[in-house]
Amino acid sequence: MEIVLHFETENFAKGKDILLKDDLVGRASMIFKEGSIIGKEGYYCYLSGTEEQCEKALELMKDIGEEVKDETKSQLISKIKEEEEKAIEGFGNILG
């Protein structure tokens, strides 16, 4: 399961800390990005994990951040995957 969370700038550090320190959610794959990579304000967290991990993350963030759906979610996931592919290509070029 994949979810994207949005944080206002003032809540980002607190939200990130809570997610990473939680025993269940902290084991999920999380990538944090500034909203500017997709032309938006604030910060985003792309979380990929089990349904239980994602539900717990949403529960923990109910007063700090919000789940993002629709086009913004698609844009962010696409941009993150694009960056990962470029990094893999770059690493492949180093190894030759």
VMD Tcl script that builds the backbone (N, CA, C; Angstrom):
set m [mol new atoms 288]
animate dup $m
set s [atomselect $m all]
$s set {name element resname resid chain x y z} {
  {N N MET 1 A 0.852 -1.172 0.000}
  {CA C MET 1 A 0.000 0.000 0.000}
  {C C MET 1 A 0.899 1.237 0.000}
  {N N GLU 2 A 0.451 2.266 -0.695}
  {CA C GLU 2 A 1.201 3.520 -0.779}
  {C C GLU 2 A 0.300 4.679 -0.372}
  {N N ILE 3 A 0.845 5.554 0.463}
  {CA C ILE 3 A 0.128 6.781 0.806}
  {C C ILE 3 A 1.103 7.949 0.717}
  {N N VAL 4 A 0.545 9.135 0.566}
  {CA C VAL 4 A 1.342 10.357 0.572}
  {C C VAL 4 A 0.722 11.287 1.612}
  {N N LEU 5 A 1.577 11.799 2.483}
  {CA C LEU 5 A 1.146 12.729 3.523}
  {C C LEU 5 A 1.723 14.110 3.239}
  {N N HIS 6 A 0.944 15.133 3.522}
  {CA C HIS 6 A 1.401 16.516 3.348}
  {C C HIS 6 A 1.503 17.177 4.707}
  {N N PHE 7 A 2.598 17.918 4.908}
  {CA C PHE 7 A 2.815 18.659 6.147}
  {C C PHE 7 A 3.043 20.120 5.824}
  {N N GLU 8 A 2.475 20.986 6.636}
  {CA C GLU 8 A 2.840 22.395 6.575}
  {C C GLU 8 A 4.273 22.484 7.103}
  {N N THR 9 A 5.010 23.484 6.680}
  {CA C THR 9 A 6.412 23.619 7.053}
  {C C THR 9 A 6.626 23.557 8.565}
  {N N GLU 10 A 5.757 24.227 9.327}
  {CA C GLU 10 A 5.933 24.272 10.779}
  {C C GLU 10 A 5.679 22.918 11.465}
  {N N ASN 11 A 4.982 21.997 10.798}
  {CA C ASN 11 A 4.678 20.691 11.385}
  {C C ASN 11 A 5.582 19.572 10.868}
  {N N PHE 12 A 6.428 19.880 9.894}
  {CA C PHE 12 A 7.220 18.840 9.242}
  {C C PHE 12 A 8.143 18.086 10.201}
  {N N ALA 13 A 8.954 18.794 10.962}
  {CA C ALA 13 A 9.921 18.133 11.855}
  {C C ALA 13 A 9.208 17.243 12.871}
  {N N LYS 14 A 8.124 17.736 13.429}
  {CA C LYS 14 A 7.364 16.971 14.416}
  {C C LYS 14 A 6.759 15.718 13.781}
  {N N GLY 15 A 6.158 15.875 12.608}
  {CA C GLY 15 A 5.541 14.745 11.915}
  {C C GLY 15 A 6.557 13.692 11.522}
  {N N LYS 16 A 7.683 14.126 10.994}
  {CA C LYS 16 A 8.746 13.204 10.578}
  {C C LYS 16 A 9.253 12.422 11.788}
  {N N ASP 17 A 9.472 13.114 12.878}
  {CA C ASP 17 A 9.966 12.498 14.105}
  {C C ASP 17 A 8.997 11.424 14.613}
  {N N ILE 18 A 7.725 11.740 14.632}
  {CA C ILE 18 A 6.703 10.801 15.108}
  {C C ILE 18 A 6.667 9.555 14.223}
  {N N LEU 19 A 6.680 9.748 12.914}
  {CA C LEU 19 A 6.624 8.608 11.994}
  {C C LEU 19 A 7.847 7.703 12.132}
  {N N LEU 20 A 9.021 8.298 12.196}
  {CA C LEU 20 A 10.248 7.502 12.255}
  {C C LEU 20 A 10.425 6.787 13.596}
  {N N LYS 21 A 9.907 7.357 14.667}
  {CA C LYS 21 A 10.079 6.757 15.993}
  {C C LYS 21 A 9.024 5.704 16.320}
  {N N ASP 22 A 7.929 5.672 15.584}
  {CA C ASP 22 A 6.900 4.673 15.857}
  {C C ASP 22 A 7.425 3.292 15.474}
  {N N ASP 23 A 7.222 2.309 16.353}
  {CA C ASP 23 A 7.754 0.968 16.150}
  {C C ASP 23 A 7.215 0.310 14.876}
  {N N LEU 24 A 5.940 0.462 14.590}
  {CA C LEU 24 A 5.336 -0.170 13.414}
  {C C LEU 24 A 5.596 0.641 12.145}
  {N N VAL 25 A 5.277 1.914 12.174}
  {CA C VAL 25 A 5.405 2.776 10.993}
  {C C VAL 25 A 6.869 2.974 10.604}
  {N N GLY 26 A 7.740 3.031 11.584}
  {CA C GLY 26 A 9.160 3.246 11.325}
  {C C GLY 26 A 9.805 2.165 10.476}
  {N N ARG 27 A 9.161 1.001 10.371}
  {CA C ARG 27 A 9.696 -0.093 9.550}
  {C C ARG 27 A 9.224 -0.026 8.099}
  {N N ALA 28 A 8.329 0.891 7.801}
  {CA C ALA 28 A 7.855 1.067 6.423}
  {C C ALA 28 A 8.900 1.866 5.639}
  {N N SER 29 A 8.768 1.848 4.335}
  {CA C SER 29 A 9.654 2.641 3.480}
  {C C SER 29 A 9.093 4.061 3.409}
  {N N MET 30 A 9.905 5.044 3.821}
  {CA C MET 30 A 9.455 6.440 3.803}
  {C C MET 30 A 10.467 7.313 3.082}
  {N N ILE 31 A 9.944 8.204 2.259}
  {CA C ILE 31 A 10.779 9.189 1.570}
  {C C ILE 31 A 10.151 10.552 1.828}
  {N N PHE 32 A 10.951 11.465 2.341}
  {CA C PHE 32 A 10.480 12.820 2.636}
  {C C PHE 32 A 11.012 13.772 1.574}
  {N N LYS 33 A 10.139 14.654 1.065}
  {CA C LYS 33 A 10.520 15.599 0.014}
  {C C LYS 33 A 9.887 16.952 0.265}
  {N N GLU 34 A 10.589 17.995 -0.184}
  {CA C GLU 34 A 10.008 19.338 -0.170}
  {C C GLU 34 A 8.966 19.412 -1.278}
  {N N GLY 35 A 7.911 20.146 -1.030}
  {CA C GLY 35 A 6.850 20.293 -2.012}
  {C C GLY 35 A 7.293 20.972 -3.291}
  {N N SER 36 A 8.387 21.704 -3.233}
  {CA C SER 36 A 8.853 22.438 -4.413}
  {C C SER 36 A 9.203 21.515 -5.581}
  {N N ILE 37 A 9.461 20.217 -5.329}
  {CA C ILE 37 A 9.786 19.316 -6.450}
  {C C ILE 37 A 8.600 19.109 -7.380}
  {N N ILE 38 A 7.387 19.427 -6.872}
  {CA C ILE 38 A 6.205 19.355 -7.730}
  {C C ILE 38 A 5.466 20.693 -7.775}
  {N N GLY 39 A 6.167 21.756 -7.384}
  {CA C GLY 39 A 5.589 23.093 -7.444}
  {C C GLY 39 A 4.565 23.390 -6.371}
  {N N LYS 40 A 4.685 22.740 -5.226}
  {CA C LYS 40 A 3.732 22.939 -4.121}
  {C C LYS 40 A 4.465 23.436 -2.883}
  {N N GLU 41 A 3.705 23.882 -1.904}
  {CA C GLU 41 A 4.250 24.357 -0.629}
  {C C GLU 41 A 4.321 23.215 0.375}
  {N N GLY 42 A 5.130 23.384 1.409}
  {CA C GLY 42 A 5.197 22.414 2.490}
  {C C GLY 42 A 6.098 21.235 2.179}
  {N N TYR 43 A 5.855 20.142 2.888}
  {CA C TYR 43 A 6.654 18.928 2.754}
  {C C TYR 43 A 5.741 17.728 2.563}
  {N N TYR 44 A 6.305 16.680 1.961}
  {CA C TYR 44 A 5.545 15.469 1.698}
  {C C TYR 44 A 6.299 14.243 2.188}
  {N N CYS 45 A 5.546 13.232 2.565}
  {CA C CYS 45 A 6.106 11.939 2.932}
  {C C CYS 45 A 5.431 10.892 2.070}
  {N N TYR 46 A 6.237 10.167 1.302}
  {CA C TYR 46 A 5.748 9.030 0.523}
  {C C TYR 46 A 6.026 7.799 1.367}
  {N N LEU 47 A 4.987 7.081 1.738}
  {CA C LEU 47 A 5.119 5.920 2.609}
  {C C LEU 47 A 4.605 4.695 1.875}
  {N N SER 48 A 5.441 3.689 1.801}
  {CA C SER 48 A 5.084 2.426 1.172}
  {C C SER 48 A 5.252 1.333 2.219}
  {N N GLY 49 A 4.177 0.610 2.488}
  {CA C GLY 49 A 4.238 -0.436 3.507}
  {C C GLY 49 A 2.972 -1.260 3.521}
  {N N THR 50 A 2.799 -1.976 4.609}
  {CA C THR 50 A 1.599 -2.803 4.747}
  {C C THR 50 A 0.394 -1.912 5.019}
  {N N GLU 51 A -0.774 -2.476 4.877}
  {CA C GLU 51 A -1.995 -1.724 5.149}
  {C C GLU 51 A -2.006 -1.252 6.607}
  {N N GLU 52 A -1.542 -2.112 7.498}
  {CA C GLU 52 A -1.497 -1.781 8.924}
  {C C GLU 52 A -0.559 -0.593 9.186}
  {N N GLN 53 A 0.608 -0.581 8.532}
  {CA C GLN 53 A 1.556 0.525 8.707}
  {C C GLN 53 A 0.969 1.834 8.189}
  {N N CYS 54 A 0.337 1.783 7.039}
  {CA C CYS 54 A -0.249 2.994 6.447}
  {C C CYS 54 A -1.398 3.532 7.295}
  {N N GLU 55 A -2.253 2.638 7.787}
  {CA C GLU 55 A -3.364 3.077 8.631}
  {C C GLU 55 A -2.857 3.708 9.922}
  {N N LYS 56 A -1.812 3.123 10.506}
  {CA C LYS 56 A -1.235 3.673 11.739}
  {C C LYS 56 A -0.625 5.049 11.467}
  {N N ALA 57 A 0.053 5.207 10.335}
  {CA C ALA 57 A 0.636 6.500 9.969}
  {C C ALA 57 A -0.456 7.561 9.845}
  {N N LEU 58 A -1.553 7.218 9.207}
  {CA C LEU 58 A -2.667 8.162 9.065}
  {C C LEU 58 A -3.240 8.539 10.429}
  {N N GLU 59 A -3.342 7.557 11.301}
  {CA C GLU 59 A -3.854 7.802 12.648}
  {C C GLU 59 A -2.920 8.740 13.422}
  {N N LEU 60 A -1.607 8.490 13.321}
  {CA C LEU 60 A -0.626 9.320 14.026}
  {C C LEU 60 A -0.600 10.760 13.504}
  {N N MET 61 A -0.897 10.945 12.228}
  {CA C MET 61 A -0.774 12.254 11.592}
  {C C MET 61 A -2.079 13.032 11.499}
  {N N LYS 62 A -3.152 12.521 12.092}
  {CA C LYS 62 A -4.460 13.160 11.916}
  {C C LYS 62 A -4.505 14.628 12.323}
  {N N ASP 63 A -3.686 15.046 13.293}
  {CA C ASP 63 A -3.683 16.445 13.725}
  {C C ASP 63 A -2.466 17.218 13.229}
  {N N ILE 64 A -1.537 16.527 12.549}
  {CA C ILE 64 A -0.276 17.155 12.141}
  {C C ILE 64 A -0.172 17.311 10.629}
  {N N GLY 65 A -0.633 16.308 9.912}
  {CA C GLY 65 A -0.562 16.321 8.458}
  {C C GLY 65 A -1.849 15.777 7.884}
  {N N GLU 66 A -1.885 15.687 6.555}
  {CA C GLU 66 A -3.091 15.167 5.911}
  {C C GLU 66 A -2.703 14.268 4.749}
  {N N GLU 67 A -3.563 13.289 4.479}
  {CA C GLU 67 A -3.307 12.400 3.354}
  {C C GLU 67 A -3.599 13.145 2.062}
  {N N VAL 68 A -2.753 12.917 1.076}
  {CA C VAL 68 A -2.917 13.541 -0.230}
  {C C VAL 68 A -3.384 12.464 -1.203}
  {N N LYS 69 A -4.361 12.814 -1.987}
  {CA C LYS 69 A -4.869 11.870 -2.987}
  {C C LYS 69 A -4.863 12.569 -4.333}
  {N N ASP 70 A -5.440 11.987 -5.308}
  {CA C ASP 70 A -5.604 12.504 -6.665}
  {C C ASP 70 A -4.310 12.837 -7.389}
  {N N GLU 71 A -4.316 13.907 -8.145}
  {CA C GLU 71 A -3.196 14.287 -9.024}
  {C C GLU 71 A -1.906 14.589 -8.268}
  {N N THR 72 A -2.003 15.245 -7.126}
  {CA C THR 72 A -0.802 15.584 -6.362}
  {C C THR 72 A -0.066 14.320 -5.935}
  {N N LYS 73 A -0.802 13.316 -5.486}
  {CA C LYS 73 A -0.201 12.045 -5.086}
  {C C LYS 73 A 0.514 11.411 -6.273}
  {N N SER 74 A -0.137 11.381 -7.416}
  {CA C SER 74 A 0.451 10.796 -8.619}
  {C C SER 74 A 1.710 11.545 -9.044}
  {N N GLN 75 A 1.658 12.879 -8.999}
  {CA C GLN 75 A 2.812 13.696 -9.372}
  {C C GLN 75 A 4.008 13.408 -8.472}
  {N N LEU 76 A 3.765 13.363 -7.174}
  {CA C LEU 76 A 4.855 13.156 -6.224}
  {C C LEU 76 A 5.476 11.766 -6.393}
  {N N ILE 77 A 4.658 10.735 -6.485}
  {CA C ILE 77 A 5.177 9.374 -6.641}
  {C C ILE 77 A 5.956 9.261 -7.945}
  {N N SER 78 A 5.437 9.854 -8.994}
  {CA C SER 78 A 6.120 9.825 -10.288}
  {C C SER 78 A 7.484 10.506 -10.210}
  {N N LYS 79 A 7.541 11.659 -9.553}
  {CA C LYS 79 A 8.794 12.413 -9.423}
  {C C LYS 79 A 9.815 11.634 -8.586}
  {N N ILE 80 A 9.372 11.019 -7.509}
  {CA C ILE 80 A 10.273 10.230 -6.660}
  {C C ILE 80 A 10.840 9.045 -7.440}
  {N N LYS 81 A 9.988 8.355 -8.183}
  {CA C LYS 81 A 10.452 7.191 -8.959}
  {C C LYS 81 A 11.404 7.626 -10.072}
  {N N GLU 82 A 11.142 8.786 -10.651}
  {CA C GLU 82 A 12.032 9.336 -11.682}
  {C C GLU 82 A 13.421 9.629 -11.090}
  {N N GLU 83 A 13.445 10.231 -9.911}
  {CA C GLU 83 A 14.718 10.521 -9.247}
  {C C GLU 83 A 15.474 9.240 -8.910}
  {N N GLU 84 A 14.742 8.206 -8.457}
  {CA C GLU 84 A 15.374 6.930 -8.131}
  {C C GLU 84 A 15.995 6.286 -9.373}
  {N N GLU 85 A 15.281 6.354 -10.492}
  {CA C GLU 85 A 15.795 5.784 -11.741}
  {C C GLU 85 A 17.064 6.505 -12.188}
  {N N LYS 86 A 17.077 7.825 -12.073}
  {CA C LYS 86 A 18.268 8.595 -12.440}
  {C C LYS 86 A 19.445 8.229 -11.539}
  {N N ALA 87 A 19.174 8.034 -10.266}
  {CA C ALA 87 A 20.237 7.662 -9.330}
  {C C ALA 87 A 20.794 6.283 -9.672}
  {N N ILE 88 A 19.928 5.353 -10.028}
  {CA C ILE 88 A 20.371 4.009 -10.400}
  {C C ILE 88 A 21.197 4.062 -11.679}
  {N N GLU 89 A 20.758 4.859 -12.645}
  {CA C GLU 89 A 21.515 5.013 -13.893}
  {C C GLU 89 A 22.894 5.604 -13.606}
  {N N GLY 90 A 22.947 6.611 -12.756}
  {CA C GLY 90 A 24.208 7.240 -12.400}
  {C C GLY 90 A 25.143 6.260 -11.708}
  {N N PHE 91 A 24.597 5.448 -10.846}
  {CA C PHE 91 A 25.398 4.455 -10.152}
  {C C PHE 91 A 25.912 3.405 -11.131}
  {N N GLY 92 A 25.074 3.037 -12.092}
  {CA C GLY 92 A 25.486 2.082 -13.115}
  {C C GLY 92 A 26.628 2.629 -13.969}
  {N N ASN 93 A 26.593 3.929 -14.257}
  {CA C ASN 93 A 27.658 4.556 -15.040}
  {C C ASN 93 A 28.977 4.574 -14.268}
  {N N ILE 94 A 28.894 4.722 -12.966}
  {CA C ILE 94 A 30.109 4.716 -12.142}
  {C C ILE 94 A 30.771 3.339 -12.192}
  {N N LEU 95 A 29.950 2.314 -12.104}
  {CA C LEU 95 A 30.469 0.944 -12.095}
  {C C LEU 95 A 30.874 0.480 -13.481}
  {N N GLY 96 A 30.327 1.155 -14.507}
  {CA C GLY 96 A 30.696 0.882 -15.897}
  {C C GLY 96 A 30.209 -0.423 -16.346}
}
mol reanalyze $m
mol bondsrecalc $m
mol representation Tube
mol addrep $m
